[in-house]
Structures are given as C-alpha cells and as structure tokens.
Amino acid sequence: MGSLSNQQSQHDDHTSMEQVAVIMVPLAAQGHLNQMMQLSCLISSYGLPVFYISSAIHIRQARVRVNGLNPLDVAKIHFHEIPVPPFASPPPDPNSSSKFPEQLQPAWNASLSLRQPFAAYLQEMSEKFKRVVVVHDFLMAAVVQDVISIHNAESYAFNCIPAFSQAFFIGEGVLDSSAERLKELHSLQGCIPEKMLEFVAIHAEPLRYRAGDLFNTCRLIEAPYLDLLEKEESGGNRKTWAIGPIVPTKLSSAAKPANKCLEWLDQQEPKSVIYVSFGTTVSLSDEQIKELALGLEQSKVKFLWVLRDADKGDIFDGQVRRAELPEGFEERVKEVGKVVRDWAPQPEILAHKSTGGFMSHCGWNSCIESITMGVPIAAWPMHSDQPRNTLFVTQVLKMGIVVMEWEQRTELVKASAIENAVRRLMASEEGNEVRKRAEDLAATLRQAIEPGGASRLELDSFVAHIIR
C-alpha cells in the first residue's frame, strides 16, 4: 500500500525502522495462510522486516498458492520454519452431515506444540531488535502467549472473519441492542463441531494478552459492528484497525502465467459467466455434485466451475479424490461451461471482465475478494462463519442472493434450486440490482485502500503505532 515517508523521517533520528521486527503467525488453513501472506506483503511495503512463521508444510502451501501477489513482494518476506510433530492427514469425508473440515483438526492440534519453540525464537528476536511485534491469527493466541514475558514484545490479533460475524461469536447478548437483523442470526448449531469449540476455548485466556486487533474489513461497510466489538473490549483500552480489503486490487502481471481459466474467460462476453467455487475446506458428495452439474447445465448460463476436493492437513500428501461428473456432462456443456480441477487464480477470475457472478460458500476470503472486484454472490454457506457472512452479504450489503437457507443444510440441494439461483443472479432484474450494488461497493472499497482512503489511513496508523 505504500510508505509512511513523513512519519518515517520523524522517526529516523531516534528509531530506525530496522529496529522493529514484525512476526506473522498464521493458522494452518488456506484462507488464514493466504490472508496473513497478503498482510505480510502490505506491512513489508512500509520498509519493515516481516517474518512469516509456520511449519515447513504450511509455509510451502502458502508459497505455492500465492494469489495475485507480486513475486517481488513475496521475495521480501522472511520465512521461518518451526518443526511440528507428525500429525494425521486424513482425507475429507464428502458424505459427512457436517461440512466442517474436521480432517484439518489434527494439524491444528499439532500447531499448539509450537509454543515452546516460538517462545525461544521470540526471545532471540527480542535481543536483535528494539521492538518485536507479533501479529497472530486469532486462533494462534495460545502459541504466542509468551509474548507477555518479553519486555520489548507486543502482540496483535488478526481476525480473518468480518466484524459482523466476530460480534456474533462473542455472544448473542452483545447483539441485542444492535440492528434488528442481527436477531435473525442462527445458533452455532451445525457450524462448528465440539472438537473445534474445545480448540477455540484453549485460546480464550491467551487472547487477553493482545495489545489490539486487526480486521480484514473496511470501516465504511462495517462501522456499527466494529464499534460494537470495541465497546465490548475490557475498558476499551485495545485499539482496533480495520485495514481491509487486503486483497491486491492491482493484480500483478508478473504473477500471471498463462492460465486455462483466464484464457477461456477471455473468449466470453462481459459479465456473462458465473464462477462456481466452494473454497479449500468443502467437499461435496457425489450426489450433490451431480445436482450442481445438472443445475448449471439447465440454467443455460455460462459457468466456470472449480471442482476440487477439500484440503487435507498436508496438501502434499498423496492422492486426492477426483469427483465424478454425470456421464457426457463436459462434452455437452463445452460451448457454455468449463470445469477446472486444479488450483485456480481466484482474484484474477473475479477481476475478469467476463465474470458476472460468484456461487460461493461465503468464506471471508472469497467474500472480500468478490466485494472488492464488484461481483455479486450466490451464497451457499457450509460451516463456521459462513452462515453469518451470508447474512452480511445478502441482508446487510444487499449484494447477493441465497442458494440454500442454512436451516436446510442437511438436505440435498436439487438441480432446479441451483438453476433458479443461477438465473436469478445472472439473468433477472433482481440480479441486475445486486450487481449494481456490488459494483458501487467495490468502488467504495477500492477507494478506501488508496492513499488517504479510510482503510489506508488505518493501516498507516497501525504502522505508526508499532514503530512509535
């Protein structure tokens, strides 16, 4: 995003910027690794040394899946591997009644063992730098908790979900006085399994040691919910910075090797294609894939469908299920649709002029990329914060429609419902309205990250705060 040249010159006399090190500690899940990588490049652009800490497997994952970032920016990040004990890496279960990625739980549990080696690394860094700033995933608070025992270190939690959804997780009581629509929020039933709730609970106490919060969102769209979270904070002594969207809007041409998806999109009419992808944590059953295929085919709308199985804890570990499509499907739709089974450059797809809609699970990475690129969403939430994010996108921002109501999450979504959702988004007056709204929001957000914009000023403020 740029440099703090005026503040830098004030600091040069007594605080060389090199005297502040920033250590990034992500959760080992693609959406979290990715957002932390984007944030690393942003903070590094201010001239600060940034150290990205994880296991060898997850650093490799973050690097091979860099989305839309300039390789020269990534090259400035210092990657530091900390060994984790071996963990099980079972395949996802596409037939589970819960869509939560329980196959990743062993990797997350193993990450708790990073505490001691991280404390040793922090001690070492604290002797080399005047101040050490730890930016950690909300769900890595237990790992970085020893920051409190180091006199020249401080930590900040990075929240990979919107303030709207975060406010809900604090407890329903928080939301009573707020907007009427918040009362529609569903219980956590079906969102998060017991084992994950236990994992979350481990971080509750260590989270109290943080000095502030960073959000990948923009105050222009989330002010009431950010205000709510700030009020909740003990005595309001922790500062919150809304620095998003942290997605690269000027997608690096250096980061764009020839890609089949983008070449196919180049041949389509403007805003004619619906992009279909459910992220890295969702595996659909064969039966659901069949209904989705038929729904897309029957809609007669052009589509680009990324059909991949959910990640395992170790994505480099062996075979991945290749889901079956209905017989003859790809041949029948070859004029209107494309199915992609490998990693797809999502930011570039959403930024492409031919993309007119996005059928999504509503993970926050996907939502914020879609909002920033001005692409309306057909929301199909699967787990975690996604039901809340869906409500935020469809009811609050009004830039999407719902494919499947959360209450019906255990039912098979039929081809007719999918066809209907695609047509509503891509070929109806309602669709035109949400698209217009999406484009207006995109203009607002893109302005917010330009110099002098709302989010850029908050990022400037955060950097000024940590180099004070």
VEXMARKOL-71444 format. One line per field, with one value per residue (C-alpha): residue number from 1; z, y, x. Coordinates in steps of 0.2 Angstrom, whole numbers, plus 5000, padded with zeros to 4 digits. Example, Ala and Ser with C-alpha at 12.3 -4.5 7.8 and 13.67 -1.06 7.14 Angstrom:
% residues 2
k <- c(1,2)
Z <- c(5039,5036)
Y <- c(4978,4995)
X <- c(5062,5068)
//
This chain:
% residues 468
k <- c(1,2,3,4,5,6,7,8,9,10,11,12,13,14,15,16,17,18,19,20,21,22,23,24,25,26,27,28,29,30,31,32,33,34,35,36,37,38,39,40,41,42,43,44,45,46,47,48,49,50,51,52,53,54,55,56,57,58,59,60,61,62,63,64,65,66,67,68,69,70,71,72,73,74,75,76,77,78,79,80,81,82,83,84,85,86,87,88,89,90,91,92,93,94,95,96,97,98,99,100,101,102,103,104,105,106,107,108,109,110,111,112,113,114,115,116,117,118,119,120,121,122,123,124,125,126,127,128,129,130,131,132,133,134,135,136,137,138,139,140,141,142,143,144,145,146,147,148,149,150,151,152,153,154,155,156,157,158,159,160,161,162,163,164,165,166,167,168,169,170,171,172,173,174,175,176,177,178,179,180,181,182,183,184,185,186,187,188,189,190,191,192,193,194,195,196,197,198,199,200,201,202,203,204,205,206,207,208,209,210,211,212,213,214,215,216,217,218,219,220,221,222,223,224,225,226,227,228,229,230,231,232,233,234,235,236,237,238,239,240,241,242,243,244,245,246,247,248,249,250,251,252,253,254,255,256,257,258,259,260,261,262,263,264,265,266,267,268,269,270,271,272,273,274,275,276,277,278,279,280,281,282,283,284,285,286,287,288,289,290,291,292,293,294,295,296,297,298,299,300,301,302,303,304,305,306,307,308,309,310,311,312,313,314,315,316,317,318,319,320,321,322,323,324,325,326,327,328,329,330,331,332,333,334,335,336,337,338,339,340,341,342,343,344,345,346,347,348,349,350,351,352,353,354,355,356,357,358,359,360,361,362,363,364,365,366,367,368,369,370,371,372,373,374,375,376,377,378,379,380,381,382,383,384,385,386,387,388,389,390,391,392,393,394,395,396,397,398,399,400,401,402,403,404,405,406,407,408,409,410,411,412,413,414,415,416,417,418,419,420,421,422,423,424,425,426,427,428,429,430,431,432,433,434,435,436,437,438,439,440,441,442,443,444,445,446,447,448,449,450,451,452,453,454,455,456,457,458,459,460,461,462,463,464,465,466,467,468)
Z <- c(5000,5001,5013,5028,5022,5033,5049,5044,5043,5061,5067,5058,5071,5086,5079,5064,5056,5056,5074,5073,5068,5063,5066,5057,5065,5054,5057,5046,5035,5017,5020,5035,5027,5012,5022,5033,5017,5009,5026,5027,5009,5015,5031,5022,5009,5023,5024,5040,5040,5041,5047,5042,5054,5052,5049,5033,5025,5028,5023,5007,5005,5007,4994,4981,4982,4982,4974,4964,4974,4965,4967,4971,4986,4992,4990,5003,5017,5028,5030,5046,5049,5066,5066,5072,5077,5064,5063,5054,5037,5033,5018,5019,5021,5007,5014,5032,5038,5044,5031,5043,5038,5053,5043,5047,5066,5069,5060,5071,5087,5082,5080,5099,5101,5093,5109,5116,5100,5096,5114,5111,5093,5101,5114,5101,5090,5106,5108,5090,5088,5098,5097,5091,5085,5084,5073,5076,5069,5082,5084,5087,5103,5114,5104,5105,5123,5130,5122,5138,5147,5135,5139,5121,5113,5110,5100,5090,5084,5066,5063,5046,5048,5047,5062,5059,5061,5075,5085,5085,5091,5107,5112,5107,5122,5113,5099,5107,5107,5089,5072,5071,5058,5069,5079,5063,5066,5069,5083,5081,5079,5064,5061,5072,5080,5098,5095,5086,5100,5113,5102,5101,5120,5123,5115,5125,5140,5130,5119,5133,5131,5114,5113,5099,5084,5065,5054,5035,5033,5030,5042,5028,5027,5045,5057,5068,5071,5074,5086,5095,5096,5103,5116,5122,5125,5143,5147,5128,5130,5115,5098,5083,5065,5050,5036,5023,5010,5010,4993,4979,4968,4956,4951,4947,4929,4935,4944,4929,4920,4905,4913,4906,4916,4911,4893,4892,4901,4888,4875,4884,4884,4898,4914,4906,4917,4934,4943,4955,4969,4987,4993,5001,5015,5007,4999,4991,4990,4973,4973,4977,4963,4951,4955,4954,4937,4931,4938,4929,4913,4914,4918,4901,4909,4905,4920,4926,4939,4951,4956,4969,4985,5001,5008,5019,5034,5022,5005,4998,5005,4992,4982,4981,4976,4959,4959,4946,4934,4926,4910,4895,4905,4900,4882,4882,4890,4882,4872,4888,4903,4909,4924,4932,4944,4949,4958,4951,4952,4961,4962,4943,4939,4950,4942,4924,4914,4909,4927,4932,4947,4960,4968,4984,5001,5008,5017,5021,5009,4995,5001,5002,4985,4977,4986,4980,4962,4962,4958,4966,4976,4975,4993,4999,5016,5023,5040,5053,5050,5033,5038,5046,5031,5020,5030,5030,5011,5007,5020,5026,5010,4998,4985,4984,4984,4994,4985,5001,5018,5032,5040,5026,5026,5029,5013,4995,4985,4969,4952,4950,4965,4958,4941,4949,4959,4944,4933,4947,4949,4931,4921,4931,4936,4954,4948,4939,4956,4966,4953,4953,4972,4971,4959,4970,4985,4975,4971,4989,4995,4981,4986,5004,5001,4990,4999,5010,5010,5026,5026,5020,5034,5047,5041,5041,5059,5064,5057,5065,5081,5081,5076,5089)
Y <- c(5000,5012,5021,5032,5044,5059,5049,5039,5055,5060,5043,5042,5052,5040,5025,5017,5006,4992,4991,4985,4967,4960,4942,4934,4918,4911,4897,4882,4883,4890,4905,4910,4907,4917,4932,4933,4932,4947,4956,4952,4960,4976,4978,4974,4988,5001,4995,4984,4967,4954,4936,4923,4908,4891,4873,4868,4860,4876,4888,4878,4878,4897,4900,4888,4896,4914,4923,4939,4945,4951,4938,4953,4957,4939,4938,4952,4941,4931,4913,4904,4886,4879,4860,4852,4834,4822,4824,4813,4820,4810,4814,4824,4815,4821,4812,4819,4828,4842,4851,4857,4852,4840,4832,4848,4846,4835,4849,4862,4852,4849,4868,4870,4862,4877,4887,4882,4884,4900,4907,4903,4911,4927,4928,4928,4941,4952,4953,4958,4971,4986,4980,4964,4965,4948,4948,4932,4923,4924,4905,4905,4915,4901,4898,4916,4919,4920,4937,4944,4939,4948,4967,4973,4962,4965,4955,4960,4948,4947,4942,4933,4935,4951,4961,4956,4938,4941,4951,4936,4924,4934,4930,4934,4946,4958,4960,4963,4982,4982,4981,4971,4960,4953,4944,4933,4925,4907,4897,4889,4873,4864,4877,4871,4854,4851,4847,4863,4873,4865,4871,4888,4888,4885,4902,4912,4916,4920,4931,4943,4947,4955,4974,4977,4969,4970,4966,4962,4973,4991,5003,5011,4994,4988,5003,4998,4980,4987,4999,4985,4975,4990,4993,4975,4977,4977,4996,5000,5000,4990,4998,4991,4994,4990,4989,4979,4973,4967,4959,4965,4976,4979,4961,4959,4955,4947,4935,4930,4915,4909,4901,4890,4898,4916,4911,4903,4919,4930,4922,4926,4941,4954,4949,4933,4920,4913,4907,4892,4888,4882,4886,4874,4867,4860,4843,4839,4822,4814,4816,4834,4837,4828,4840,4855,4850,4847,4864,4873,4864,4868,4886,4889,4902,4901,4895,4892,4878,4874,4856,4851,4841,4850,4851,4839,4844,4841,4845,4837,4820,4808,4805,4817,4811,4815,4818,4810,4821,4815,4805,4816,4832,4840,4836,4843,4859,4863,4878,4886,4879,4874,4863,4865,4853,4861,4877,4892,4910,4916,4935,4936,4926,4938,4953,4947,4957,4941,4936,4942,4932,4920,4905,4904,4895,4913,4910,4928,4927,4924,4937,4951,4947,4947,4963,4971,4966,4971,4953,4948,4932,4917,4912,4893,4893,4877,4879,4891,4910,4906,4907,4924,4930,4925,4936,4950,4949,4946,4956,4970,4974,4968,4962,4943,4930,4914,4897,4887,4893,4887,4878,4866,4862,4844,4842,4839,4855,4850,4855,4865,4876,4878,4883,4895,4903,4905,4913,4925,4931,4931,4934,4944,4961,4956,4950,4967,4976,4966,4968,4987,4987,4976,4987,5003,4994,4989,5007,5012,4998,5002,5020,5015,5007,5021,5034,5045,5032,5025,5008,5015,5028,5014,5004,5019,5022,5004,5005,5022,5014,4999,5010,5023)
X <- c(5000,5015,5026,5025,5038,5033,5032,5047,5058,5051,5057,5073,5083,5079,5070,5077,5063,5075,5074,5056,5053,5036,5032,5017,5009,4995,4983,4987,4972,4972,4961,4971,4988,4983,4976,4992,5003,4994,4995,5014,5017,5007,5017,5033,5029,5032,5050,5048,5056,5042,5045,5032,5032,5024,5028,5038,5022,5012,5025,5026,5007,5006,5020,5014,4996,5001,4986,4988,5003,5019,5033,5045,5034,5034,5053,5055,5046,5057,5050,5055,5050,5047,5045,5029,5026,5020,5001,4987,4982,4966,4955,4940,4923,4912,4897,4898,4882,4893,4903,4916,4934,4937,4951,4961,4959,4975,4986,4978,4981,4999,5001,4999,5016,5024,5023,5040,5050,5041,5045,5063,5063,5054,5067,5081,5072,5070,5088,5091,5078,5072,5054,5046,5028,5019,5003,4995,4979,4965,4967,4985,4984,4990,5005,5011,5006,5024,5025,5019,5035,5046,5048,5050,5037,5019,5005,4990,4976,4972,4954,4951,4932,4921,4917,4899,4902,4915,4902,4891,4904,4907,4889,4872,4870,4881,4870,4853,4854,4861,4852,4836,4843,4856,4842,4840,4857,4856,4864,4881,4872,4879,4893,4907,4909,4913,4932,4934,4925,4937,4952,4944,4942,4961,4965,4952,4963,4979,4969,4968,4987,4985,4988,4975,4965,4967,4952,4952,4937,4933,4925,4915,4905,4906,4907,4892,4900,4917,4910,4901,4917,4927,4914,4915,4934,4939,4939,4941,4960,4963,4964,4955,4962,4950,4964,4954,4952,4970,4967,4979,4967,4981,4984,5002,5005,5021,5010,5000,5007,4996,4981,4967,4954,4959,4961,4944,4936,4945,4933,4917,4905,4907,4898,4891,4900,4896,4911,4907,4919,4917,4935,4948,4938,4922,4920,4903,4895,4894,4876,4877,4890,4878,4864,4875,4881,4863,4858,4872,4868,4849,4852,4860,4871,4890,4900,4917,4917,4932,4928,4941,4941,4944,4962,4970,4981,4996,4991,5006,5002,4997,4981,4966,4948,4943,4924,4913,4903,4887,4891,4894,4892,4908,4905,4888,4892,4909,4901,4895,4905,4922,4926,4943,4951,4967,4971,4963,4968,4953,4957,4961,4945,4934,4943,4940,4928,4918,4914,4897,4893,4901,4892,4902,4902,4905,4921,4928,4942,4930,4918,4930,4938,4921,4916,4932,4930,4912,4905,4888,4887,4875,4878,4878,4886,4894,4901,4909,4907,4899,4881,4884,4894,4880,4868,4880,4882,4864,4855,4867,4877,4862,4875,4870,4856,4854,4856,4852,4845,4856,4841,4841,4859,4857,4846,4852,4850,4841,4846,4830,4835,4853,4846,4834,4848,4859,4846,4841,4859,4864,4848,4835,4831,4835,4852,4855,4851,4863,4876,4874,4875,4891,4899,4895,4903,4918,4921,4920,4932,4944,4945,4947,4964,4971,4982,4971,4957,4948,4957,4974,4974,4970,4985,4996,4990,4994,5012,5015,5009,5021,5036,5032)
//
